[in-house]
C-alpha cells in the first residue's frame, strides 16, 4: 500500500480499515437496493418487516451521524442523537416481542396432571380394613 504524506503515518492503519469498512457498507447497500422494498417485504411476516425497517432507519441515521462528525459537527448535539435513541427503543420492543414468542408456553392440562400425581394422598382408614377382610376369608 502507498502511504499518503497528507496525514500522519500513525493513523494509516485506521484509515485503511475505515476505507475497507466503507467498501463493505457500499457492497451491502448495493445488494439491499438490488431488490425492491415491496418485493422484499412481501416475503416477510409483520415482525420481520418491522425489523428490516428499524435496521434500515438505524443504519441511515448512523451513517448521517458519521457524516456530521466528518463535517466537524458534534452529532451528540444534533437531533440525530434523539432519533437514534427513539429507534433503539423500538428495536428493544421488537426484541421483547421476539423473546416472548420464543418463551415456553404452559400446557395447563399436563401441569395439572403432573401436580395431581406428585401430591401424596392419604388412604382412607376404611380402605385398609376392607382390604384385610377380603384377604382373611
Beta strands, then each sheet from edge to edge (+ up, - down):
end
